């Protein structure tokens, strides 16, 4: 069973996801020589401190979960225990595959 429910449809099946950011920068110089630079960047979520006198901020990892029923994406700063419909079916199938007749 998932630890959370969808805020929209109350569904309990979720898939984990994340945002990916790719940045491509093309730079030309004055002599019309062509230079291309490709770089990867992360998307960070910044939490501001409650203390207004502090100048440092905390960075928190954001966990994204998409509801399989309606597609609504929820974000949390703490990881949640969620399962997709497929994972639940596989666990159920695995549990039913055990031979419990001679279990003592």
TORVEXNU-332681 format. One line per 10 residues: number of its first residue (from 1); their letters; for each residue x, y, z of C-alpha. Coordinates in pm, 1 decimal, decimal comma, always signed. Example, Ala and Ser with C-alpha at 12.3 -4.5 7.8 and 13.67 -1.06 7.14 Angstrom:
// TORVEXNU-332681
1) as) +1230,0:-450,0:+780,0 | +1367,0:-106,0:+714,0
END
This chain:
// TORVEXNU-332681
1) xxxxxxxxxx) +0,0:+0,0:+0,0 | +128,1:+344,9:-85,1 | +207,2:+592,0:+188,8 | +20,6:+874,4:+11,7 | -303,9:+930,4:-180,3 | -355,0:+1151,0:-483,2 | -493,3:+1493,7:-395,0 | -713,7:+1493,7:-705,5 | -860,1:+1144,3:-742,9 | -753,3:+972,4:-415,7
11) xxxxxxxxxx) -566,4:+706,2:-616,7 | -292,2:+504,7:-444,3 | -82,0:+389,8:-742,9 | +214,5:+615,8:-822,5 | +521,3:+614,7:-1041,1 | +839,9:+787,4:-931,4 | +979,9:+1050,3:-1162,2 | +1212,4:+1343,4:-1190,7 | +1275,0:+1647,5:-1405,1 | +1571,2:+1648,9:-1638,7
21) xxxxxxxxxx) +1725,2:+1967,4:-1765,1 | +1956,9:+1967,9:-2064,3 | +2123,7:+2287,2:-2172,2 | +2282,5:+2335,8:-2510,9 | +2492,4:+2644,4:-2563,2 | +2621,7:+2751,3:-2900,0 | +2893,9:+3014,1:-2908,2 | +3019,0:+3196,7:-3216,2 | +3328,6:+3413,8:-3215,3 | +3394,7:+3722,1:-3430,7
31) xxxxxxxxxx) +3591,9:+3531,4:-3695,5 | +3283,1:+3320,0:-3773,1 | +3449,9:+3010,1:-3631,4 | +3188,7:+2776,7:-3489,0 | +3217,1:+2642,4:-3133,7 | +2954,5:+2423,0:-2971,9 | +2934,7:+2337,0:-2604,4 | +2688,0:+2090,8:-2453,4 | +2642,3:+2072,5:-2079,3 | +2405,2:+1901,8:-1833,8
41) xxxxxxxxxx) +2262,2:+2083,8:-1533,5 | +2054,5:+1985,9:-1231,7 | +1729,3:+2145,7:-1127,1 | +1753,4:+2231,3:-757,3 | +1483,5:+2329,1:-511,7 | +1596,3:+2591,9:-262,4 | +1449,2:+2621,4:+86,1 | +1495,5:+2959,5:+249,8 | +1590,0:+2964,6:+615,7 | +1335,9:+3085,3:+869,2
51) xxxxxxxxxx) +1600,0:+3305,5:+1027,5 | +1601,7:+3628,3:+823,9 | +1954,5:+3710,3:+944,8 | +2097,0:+3398,5:+779,9 | +2238,5:+3437,0:+430,9 | +2277,8:+3069,9:+348,6 | +2000,1:+2861,6:+201,6 | +1941,1:+2488,7:+219,4 | +1909,4:+2280,7:-92,7 | +1658,0:+1999,4:-76,1
61) xxxxxxxxxx) +1607,7:+1715,2:-316,2 | +1255,3:+1708,4:-454,3 | +1082,5:+1372,3:-496,8 | +816,7:+1359,2:-770,3 | +534,5:+1107,4:-788,3 | +282,8:+1084,0:-1073,5 | -59,9:+932,8:-1007,4 | -122,2:+644,5:-1248,5 | -496,4:+704,9:-1243,8 | -520,0:+1076,1:-1330,3
71) xxxxxxxxxx) -158,1:+1182,5:-1401,0 | -141,1:+1446,8:-1126,9 | +220,7:+1508,7:-1019,4 | +290,9:+1564,4:-650,4 | +620,3:+1691,1:-508,5 | +768,4:+1619,8:-166,0 | +1094,9:+1710,0:+4,1 | +1101,0:+1369,2:+176,4 | +1096,4:+1037,0:-5,0 | +765,6:+848,8:+22,4
81) xxxxxxxxxx) +701,0:+476,5:+6,9 | +489,2:+435,8:-306,7 | +416,7:+147,9:-542,4 | +294,8:+139,8:-898,2 | +5,1:-80,1:-1008,8 | +252,5:-312,5:-1182,2 | +465,6:-347,9:-865,7 | +156,1:-431,5:-659,2 | +49,2:-697,2:-911,8 | +398,5:-851,6:-914,1
91) xxxxxxxxxx) +405,2:-868,7:-531,6 | +60,2:-1027,2:-526,4 | +160,9:-1278,9:-794,4 | +481,5:-1363,1:-605,2 | +285,6:-1412,2:-280,3 | +38,2:-1642,1:-453,4 | +315,6:-1850,5:-612,6 | +438,3:-1988,7:-278,5 | +315,8:-2332,8:-182,0 | +169,6:-2279,9:+165,0
101) xxxx) +13,1:-2631,3:+199,7 | +308,8:-2792,6:+379,8 | +397,9:-2484,0:+582,8 | +410,5:-2556,0:+955,2
END
